[in-house]
């Protein structure tokens, strides 16, 4: 009979020294279920994002703080337009003698203790610091999406302007200033935020978010974006709309809105990312602004 497979002995982030201290040999570290993330760091191949962060921190300088994109995701925010799975972002002291690696991206600047928090046992930048850091690292539309998510969780609207003032002279402040006053807690999804940024940047009038449409008192639906005075609706269809039940409900609601005299435009990520000019031209035409 064939021998049963040897189970992996690595169940969490380890460096080689820690592995040897636990009796885990180099042979165990070469197990198919063990992922080598750098020359001296290992974790289970099925490990989650938090384990990946902790693995990178094993070889980081003392005082390293999780920051930028990684901090945003550790806080639970979706950052659209930026691929997942990139290097872990760490901010280290400005004089730290370390280099970027395949699994980490370093930012060399001192982070004051009041701008840090401990989350899931990991020291990360505060919400305010994470937001201003992102302003220099992601497209403005992605920053607006994070801004909307922060507002939806109760972050004070006026605090964004205060963060911008405190960050005067830093990279990304101009972008942060452009975005700060545009956040809206009613945004339905990160990609809806991206679409709204495109609308606003093109000079089109700002839509009303989550507008409730009624016809003679009869509820017809709550829509993503609307220009009520022009009876135009824009809906962004994410992946959830592929579900058959949701798709059928969407069609029935759309029929009711059209019969009540509304123009309904529906877009997907393929439209927004692949043909943004046509998306804006279609909205402009529907609003009668050609």
N, C-alpha and C positions, 0 to 999 in steps of 0.2 A: 504493500500500500504506500502511496506517496505520503511524504511527511506533511503534516498540517502547516500552513503558513505561520511564520513567526510574527506575533503581534508587535506593533511599534511600541517603543518605550518612551517616545517623546510625546508628551500630552499638553505641553505649553511652551512658550518661548524659552529658549535656552541659548547661552553661548557655549563654546567648547569647554571652557573651564568649569562652568556650572554642570555641564553634562558629565564630565569626568568625576566631579565631586559626588554625583548621584549614581556612579557606577555604570554610566551609559558610555559605551565605547564608540570609537570611530566606525566600527562595523554597524552598530545600531543607528548611527547618524546617517548612514548610507541607505537606510530602509526606504522603500518606494513610497511609503506614506509620510515621509519626513521631507519638508521643504527647506532647502538651504537658501536663505534670503540674502546673505552676504557671505564673505569669506569666513565668518566666525559666528554666525547666528542661524538658529534652526527653530522651526515650529511645525506643528502638524499640518499636513497638506490641506486638510479641511478646516484649518483655523479661520476665525472670523477677523474682521477689521481691527477690533480691539487687540487681539493677539498679535497681529502684524505690527501695530503701533508699539506694543510693549517689547516686541523683538528688536525693533529699531532702537528703542531707548536703551537697551542693554549696552550698546556700543556708543552711546551718545555722550557728549561732554556733560559734566556735572552742571545742573541748573538748566538743562535743555527744556524748552517749553513747546508742546505741540501747538502748531499755529496754522494760519492760512487755510487752505482747502481742507486739510486734515482736521483742524479744529472745528471748522464749519460742520463737517460730517459727524464729528464726535458729539457736537451739540444737537445732531439730528436734523440738520437742514439738507435739503436737496439743492445741489448747485448745477443748474442746467448748462449746457453748451461746453462742459468740461468733462472729459472721460473719467470714469472711475478707475481705480486700480493703479494710479500713478504712485510716485514715491511719497513717502511720509514726509510732511513738512514740519521742520523743527526750527525754532528760533533759538540761537545760542548767543553768548556774549560776543561783542564786536571783535574781541581779540582772541577768540577761540581758535586754536590751531587744528582745525579739522577740515575735511573736504567733503564735497558731495559724493554720494555713492549711488549705486544702482537703485537702492531701496530707500534713499533719503535725499531730501532737498533742504539745504541749510540756509538760514537767513541770519546775517550777522548784525545784531542790534540788541541792546539791553532792553529787557522787558521789566518795568517796575512791578513789584509784588502786587500792588493793588489792581493791576491789569491781568492778573492770573486767577484761575479757579482750579479746583480739583474736581474732576469728573470721571467717574468709573475708576477711581484710583490713579488717574493720570493728570499731571499738571498741564493745563491748557490755557490758552488766552481767554480772557473774558469775552462776553458777547460783544461789547463795544470795540474791544481791541481786534477781535476776529473780523468784525465788519470793516473796520478801516484798513486792516491788512489785506482783505480781499479786494478792496478798491484798486489796489495796485497789481492784482494778480489775475483778475477775471474780467470778461467783457462787462460793460455797464448793464446790459440786459440781465446777465446772471446775478450781478449785485442787486438789481431791483428785485429779482426773485427771492433772494435771501432777505432783503428788507421787508418784503411783504410777509414772509414767513415769521420774521421776528415780531412784526406788529400783530400778527394773528395770535401770537403767544403772550401778548400783553406788554411788549417792549414800548416804552413811551415814544410817541411820534416826535416830540420836541427834543429828545435826547440825541437824535441823529445830527441835528445842527450843532449841538454842543460838542459832539465828538469831532466834527469837522473843524470847529474852532480850536480845540485842543491839539489837533494834529497839523496845524499850520506849518507849511514847509516840507511836509513828508510827501513821498511818492504816492500817487493815487488820490490826493486830496481834491483835485479838480473833478475827477470822476465822482468821488463821494459827494461833492457839493451838488453836482447835476442830479444825482439820484435821490439825495436825502429827502427832498420835499415831495417826491412822487409815489412813495410807498402807500399801499392800501391794504388793510387787513382783510378785505373781502376777496382778494384774488383767490381764484379757485384752485390753481395749480401753478407750479414753477413755469411751465411752458406758456400758460396764459399770461404770466408776468412778462415773459419774453415778447409775446405778441403785443402786449400793451406798450412796451418800450418802443417797439418799431412804429406803432401808431403815433405815439407822442413825438418821437424824433422826426417823423415825416411831416409834422405840422398839422396833422388831422386833429379835430377836436377830441378832447378826452371823453371816453365812454363812461357810462354809469355801470358799475360792477354789480353783479347778482341782482339785476333788475327784475322785479316781479311784474309780470304782464297779466292784466285782467281785461276782460271784454264784457262790459256791462255788469261788472261785479263778479263775473265768472273767472276763476283762476285758470290761466292757460299755461303758466310755467314760470320758473325762475331761470333766467338766462345769464350766460357768462358776462357778456358785454352788450350794452344797448345805447342807442341814441334815440330816446323816446320821442323827441320832437320831430324826428325824421322817420320814425317807425322802422328803424334798421337794427337788426340783431346780428352779433357775431358770436359763434360758438367755436370753442376749440375742442376737438375730439381726440382725447388721449387714448391709451390702450384699453381702458375700461369700456370704451364705447364699442369695442370689438365683440364684447359679450352679446350673445344673441338676444337675451332679454332686454338689455340696455339699448341695443340697436333698434329693436322693435318699438320700445317706448319713445326713443328719440324721433322716429319717423311719425308716430301718432301725434306727438307734441308739435312737431314741425308743421304737420298738416293743419292743426288747429291755429297755429300762429299765422300761417300764410292766409288762411281763410278769413282771419280777423284783420288782414291788411298789412301785415308786417313782412318785410324782406328779411329772409334768414340766410346768412352766409355761414358755411361751416368749413373749417380748416383743420389740417393735421400737421404733425411735425414735418412730414415730407413737403408740405406746402411752405411752411414757415422757414425751413432750413434750405430747401431746394429752389424755391422760386419766390423769395420775399418781395421783390418788386411787383410781381403780379398780384400777390396778396393785397398789398397796399393800394394798387391801382383798382382792384375789385371793390375794396371798401370805399375808396374815394368816389367811384362811379355810383355805388349804391346810395351814398350820402348826397349825390347830386352836386359834387364839388369839382367836376371836370372842367 
